[in-house]
């Protein structure tokens, strides 16, 4: 069984990508809808909620958890892995960072939540992996894009207007690629592509590629995953969206 964890829609998108690649796997998607948005919470709250739900998930039978939230990854995953090295949690963030490696990029921009921007997880992780590689990583807090996805906004003019507002903060003379640093944002990728003509990095997409490589090295985990094509979805507070 693979568990996918997020606050809501971004994790559902990540689950969809996983099922495209591994359709026979059994999945449970667990969304902490009671406590959204994670991106506006304090580091202490984010870590508390993430640890609480990971503890809950690992009390069940689970082969691996995909942490489909860059904000939760920023404040919790390193401490979790240090405390529980045998409880496998993989985040979408590191594959997103690794997608920037070895490219011709000199300037990359990251659209993310407030908490992710403040954590500086994307520039920190990149420079941990490639200490001496020259790459400037700039970050933009995009709260309205989260709201558009969570509220299921359908007004095309409004969506495009908000995307253009955030893109306006980016200098086209100082740009090589854009990282969608919140798993909600790929749900708006088709809108972004109308106005953005450089590379777009989707960490969730990169995480699926990374997971395939992970299974090549960890066949025991691959073999332990149920393969009945089953999917279950749970939230902590379903009525929040009624």
N, C-alpha and C positions, 0 to 999 in steps of 0.2 A: 504494500500500500504506500502510495506517495501522498503526503499531505502538502497542500499549498495554503500558505497563510498570508493574509493581507487585511487591511481595514475594509476594502470592498472591491470596487470595479476593476482596479488595476490587477488585482490577483486573479480575478475571473478571466481577464484578458490573457494573463500568463498561463493559466490553466488551459485555455483554448489552444494556445500555441503548443503546449506540451502534448495535448491530445492529438493534435495534427501530426506530431512527430512520433509519438508512442501511443497509438490508438488502442492497443490491447491492455495497457496498464490499468490498474484500479487506482482511482483518485478519490480523495476527500478534500474539498475546498472549505476552509474555515475562515470566515470573515468577522472581524471584531467591529461590527457596525455600531455597537453601543458607544464606542469610544472614538469614532471618527470626528474630525480629521486628525491623524497622527502628526501631520506636518505643522500643526499649530500648537502642539503640546511641548512641555519642557523636556529636556533630556532625561530627567528622573522619571517622569511619567511614561515616556516612550519605552524606556528600559523596563520599567515595572510591568507595563502591559504586555510587552513582548515576551519577557521571561515567564509571566504567569500563563500565557497561552501556549508557549512552547512546553512548559512543564505539563500542562494539561494534555497536550497532544502526545507527548512521550509516555504518559501514563497509559495510553492506548497502545495497540500494536502498530508500530510504524517503522518503515524501512528508512525513510528519509523525509525531511521537511524542506520544501522550497520556500524561502522567505521572500515573497514577492512584493517587498516594500523597501525602497531605498532608505526611507527615513528610519524604519526599524533597524535596518542593517547598520546604519550610521552609528546608532547609539547602543546596540545590544549584541550584535553577532560576535564581535571579538571577545567580549567578556563571556558569552555563552560557550564559545568554542574552547576557551581557556578552562572554564569550570567543568564542562561536560564534553571532553574530546571524543568520546565514543558515541555521542548522540548527534548524528550527522544532520547539520543544517547548512544548506547552500543558499547563498543570496544571489539576486540578479545583479547586484552592484559590481562585483569583481569582474564578471564577464563584460559588463559595459565599459569598465576601465580598460580591460585588456584589449578591447576592440580599437582603442586609440594607439596601441603600441605599434611601433615599427612602420608607421604611416609617414606620409610627407607633411602631416599637419604641423603647423606652428601655433595656431590659435584655435582653440575649441571652446564653444559656449555650451553651458549646461542649463537647461530649464528644469527647475526643481521646486520643492516645497520650501517654506521658510526654514524649517528645522534642518532639512538636508543641506541647504545653502550654508547655514550657520556652522554645521558640522565640518564643512569642507571635505567631506569624505572622498569626492571624486579627485580633486587635486592631491590630497594626502595619499590616497591609495596609488595613484599614478606614480608619484615621485618616490613612494616606497619601493615600487617594482622597478622603476627606471630612474634611479637617483640622478643621473647626469644627463638624461635626455632633455633637450630643450623643447618645452611645450608650455604655452600659457593657457591655463584653463580658467575661464571667466564664468561666473554664475549669475543667473537671473531668477529671482523669486517670482513665481507665477501663480498666485492664489486663485485668480479667476478661472484659470484653466481647470483646476481641481473642481471648482464649483460647477462649471459647465458640465463636466462629466457626471458628478454626483447628482446634479439636479436633472440630468438627462435633457439638457437644453437642446431645442430643435431649431431655434431661430438662426438661420444660416448667416444673416447679415451681422447679428450680434457676435456669433462665434468668430467669423472672419475679422471683425473689428477688434476683438480682444487679442487674437493672434497677431494681427498687424501691430497692435500697441506694444506687445512684448518684442516682436522682431525689430521694431523701431529702436529698441535700446541696444541693438547690435550694430556695430559698424561693419558694413559690407567690405571695407578695405582691411578688416582685421578679423578674418573669418575663414575657417577651413571646414568645420563640421559642427553639428549641433547634436548634443546628447539629450535624449528625452529622459531626464533624471527622475521622473516619477512614473510609476507603472500605469497611471491613468492616462498619461499624455499620448501614448501610441494610439489610443482610441480617437485622437484628433489628428493623426498623422496625415490623413488625406486632405484635411483643411490646411495644415502647415505646408504641405508640398505645393500647394497652389501659389505660395508666396516665397518659398525658400528653395534655392537652386543648388545648394551645396550638399555634402554628405549628411545623412541623418543616422545616428546610432541609437538603436532600440535595445537597451540592456536585457529586456525580457527575451527578445529574439536571440541575442547572444548567449543568454543563459541556457536555452534549449540546446544550442550547438555545444556548449561547454558540458552539459549533462551527458550528452552522447559520448563525449570523450572520457568523462568521469566513469561511465559504466564500462568502458574498455579496460580501465585499470582496476575496477572494483566489480568483478563479475559476481562475487558473492552477494552484493547488494542488488545487482540486477536480477539475479535468480530468485532472490527472496521476495520480490515484488509480485503481488497477485496480478494475473493477466486474464481477467474476465471482461475487460472493457467497461467496468462499473464506475459510476461517478456519483458522489453524494455531495450535497452543498448544505452548509450550516452557517447561520449567523448568530450573533449574540443578542440581537434585538431586532427582529424582523419588522416590527411595527413602525420603526423609525422611518420607513420609506412608504408608508401607507398614506 
